[in-house]
Amino acid sequence: MTYSPLDDSVDSIRLLSIHPKLDWDDTIRCDLIHSTFREKPVYSALSYAWGNADETHMIQINGASFLIRQHLFEALQNFRTRDTFETGKLYWIDAICINQEDPDERSKQVALMDYIYTRASCVLIWLGFPEPGHHEWSQRTNPDKWEALRDMPDWLLSNSYWTRLWIIQEIGLATDLIV
């Protein structure tokens, strides 16, 4: 995919619009749009751990192939399949909305991250899907369910997400958080 350049004269960012899911194995299709803070766009910012660079998936952005890592792929799949999916909802996701191959753009966009996270209507924290066995609490009988719920904080707190230094800014600047 080729990025169209951002306007350097204003605080310009890219936002991602995810197309609805057409069928179960449908390729994730998205569009990138340009916006400025003067336009007051309504968007959610994603906070997540990038994950293993060897685990990747291909998606489509503006009709072109784009490679993303597993954690982000799972987050996008989740956004598309939730009951709350809204066509046209916008997301700011660093791995997609910043041209990671352009050091100048990356530097300028990183300098705007306080604005990006402060002005997001919501910061979505993506911890990934639980490891096998961690979701069993929903399938247990009542006495066993409480035991499994007691173990959930271990999964939450041991998640690799919490080892990232950037989360201090991403969480601290958020006006609203959803985990």
C-alpha positions as CSV (number, residue, x, y, z in Angstrom):
1,M,0.0,0.0,0.0
2,T,1.2,3.5,-0.8
3,Y,0.4,6.2,1.8
4,S,-0.8,9.6,0.6
5,P,1.2,12.3,2.4
6,L,-0.2,14.1,5.4
7,D,-0.6,17.9,5.3
8,D,2.4,19.2,7.3
9,S,0.8,22.7,7.6
10,V,-1.9,21.4,10.0
11,D,-2.2,18.7,12.6
12,S,-3.2,16.1,10.1
13,I,-3.8,12.4,11.0
14,R,-5.2,9.3,9.2
15,L,-8.2,7.5,10.5
16,L,-9.3,4.0,9.7
17,S,-12.8,3.0,8.7
18,I,-13.5,-0.7,8.8
19,H,-15.9,-2.3,6.3
20,P,-18.6,-4.6,7.6
21,K,-18.0,-8.3,7.6
22,L,-19.7,-10.0,4.6
23,D,-19.1,-13.6,5.5
24,W,-17.0,-15.7,8.0
25,D,-13.8,-15.9,6.1
26,D,-14.1,-12.4,4.5
27,T,-10.9,-10.4,4.1
28,I,-10.8,-7.4,6.5
29,R,-11.3,-4.4,4.3
30,C,-10.7,-0.8,5.5
31,D,-10.3,2.7,4.2
32,L,-7.8,5.3,5.4
33,I,-9.0,8.9,5.5
34,H,-7.2,12.1,6.3
35,S,-8.5,14.4,9.0
36,T,-7.3,17.3,11.1
37,F,-8.0,18.2,14.7
38,R,-9.7,21.4,13.5
39,E,-12.3,19.1,11.8
40,K,-13.0,17.6,15.3
41,P,-13.2,14.0,14.0
42,V,-15.0,11.5,16.3
43,Y,-12.8,8.4,16.6
44,S,-11.6,5.7,19.0
45,A,-7.9,5.2,19.5
46,L,-6.6,1.6,19.9
47,S,-4.0,0.8,22.6
48,Y,-2.5,-2.7,22.2
49,A,0.7,-4.6,22.2
50,W,2.1,-5.1,18.7
51,G,3.0,-8.7,19.3
52,N,5.3,-11.1,17.4
53,A,6.5,-9.8,14.1
54,D,6.5,-13.3,12.7
55,E,2.8,-13.7,13.1
56,T,1.1,-11.7,10.4
57,H,-2.0,-11.4,8.3
58,M,-2.9,-9.6,5.1
59,I,-5.8,-7.1,5.1
60,Q,-7.0,-4.6,2.4
61,I,-6.7,-0.9,2.9
62,N,-8.0,1.4,0.2
63,G,-8.0,-1.6,-2.1
64,A,-4.3,-2.5,-1.5
65,S,-2.8,-5.3,0.5
66,F,-1.4,-4.4,3.9
67,L,0.4,-6.7,6.3
68,I,-0.5,-6.5,10.0
69,R,0.5,-8.5,13.1
70,Q,-1.6,-11.1,14.8
71,H,-2.7,-8.9,17.8
72,L,-4.0,-6.2,15.5
73,F,-5.6,-8.7,13.2
74,E,-7.6,-10.1,16.2
75,A,-8.6,-6.7,17.3
76,L,-9.9,-5.7,13.9
77,Q,-11.8,-9.1,13.6
78,N,-13.3,-8.4,17.0
79,F,-14.4,-4.8,16.0
80,R,-16.1,-6.2,12.8
81,T,-18.0,-9.0,14.6
82,R,-19.2,-7.2,17.7
83,D,-22.9,-6.5,18.1
84,T,-22.0,-2.9,18.4
85,F,-20.3,-2.6,15.0
86,E,-21.1,0.7,13.4
87,T,-20.4,1.3,9.7
88,G,-18.4,4.5,9.3
89,K,-16.9,4.4,12.8
90,L,-13.3,5.7,12.8
91,Y,-10.3,4.4,14.6
92,W,-6.8,5.6,15.1
93,I,-4.3,2.7,15.1
94,D,-0.6,3.6,15.1
95,A,0.6,0.6,13.1
96,I,-1.8,1.6,10.2
97,C,-2.5,5.3,10.5
98,I,1.2,6.2,10.7
99,N,3.4,5.4,7.7
100,Q,5.9,3.3,9.7
101,E,8.3,3.3,6.7
102,D,8.7,7.1,6.8
103,P,10.9,8.3,9.8
104,D,9.9,11.9,9.4
105,E,6.2,11.2,9.4
106,R,6.6,8.8,12.3
107,S,8.4,11.4,14.3
108,K,5.8,14.0,13.7
109,Q,2.9,11.7,14.4
110,V,4.5,10.5,17.7
111,A,4.8,14.1,18.7
112,L,1.0,14.4,18.2
113,M,0.1,11.3,20.2
114,D,-0.9,13.3,23.3
115,Y,-3.5,15.1,21.1
116,I,-4.5,11.9,19.4
117,Y,-5.3,10.1,22.7
118,T,-6.7,13.2,24.5
119,R,-9.1,13.9,21.6
120,A,-10.2,10.3,21.1
121,S,-13.8,9.8,22.1
122,C,-12.6,6.5,23.6
123,V,-9.4,4.6,24.0
124,L,-9.9,0.9,23.4
125,I,-7.5,-1.4,25.3
126,W,-7.0,-4.6,23.4
127,L,-5.5,-7.4,25.5
128,G,-6.0,-10.1,22.9
129,F,-8.1,-13.2,23.2
130,P,-7.6,-15.2,26.5
131,E,-5.4,-18.2,26.3
132,P,-7.3,-21.5,25.9
133,G,-9.0,-22.4,29.2
134,H,-9.3,-18.8,30.5
135,H,-12.8,-18.5,29.0
136,E,-14.1,-21.7,30.6
137,W,-15.7,-19.7,33.4
138,S,-18.6,-18.9,31.1
139,Q,-19.3,-22.5,30.6
140,R,-19.0,-23.8,34.2
141,T,-21.7,-24.4,36.7
142,N,-22.2,-21.7,39.3
143,P,-19.9,-22.9,42.1
144,D,-17.1,-23.5,39.5
145,K,-17.7,-20.2,37.8
146,W,-16.7,-18.2,40.9
147,E,-13.5,-20.1,41.1
148,A,-12.7,-19.4,37.5
149,L,-13.6,-15.7,37.9
150,R,-11.1,-15.5,40.8
151,D,-8.4,-16.5,38.3
152,M,-9.3,-13.9,35.7
153,P,-7.2,-11.1,37.3
154,D,-4.1,-13.3,36.9
155,W,-4.7,-13.4,33.1
156,L,-5.4,-9.7,33.0
157,L,-2.4,-8.7,35.0
158,S,0.0,-11.1,33.3
159,N,-0.9,-9.9,29.8
160,S,2.1,-8.6,27.9
161,Y,0.2,-5.4,27.2
162,W,1.1,-4.1,30.7
163,T,4.8,-4.3,30.0
164,R,4.7,-1.5,27.4
165,L,5.9,2.0,28.5
166,W,3.6,3.7,26.0
167,I,0.5,2.6,27.9
168,I,1.1,5.3,30.6
169,Q,0.4,8.0,28.0
170,E,-2.3,6.1,26.2
171,I,-4.3,5.3,29.3
172,G,-3.4,8.5,31.2
173,L,-4.7,10.8,28.4
174,A,-7.9,8.9,27.7
175,T,-11.2,10.6,28.5
176,D,-12.9,7.2,28.3
177,L,-11.4,3.7,28.4
178,I,-12.8,0.3,27.4
179,V,-10.9,-2.9,28.0
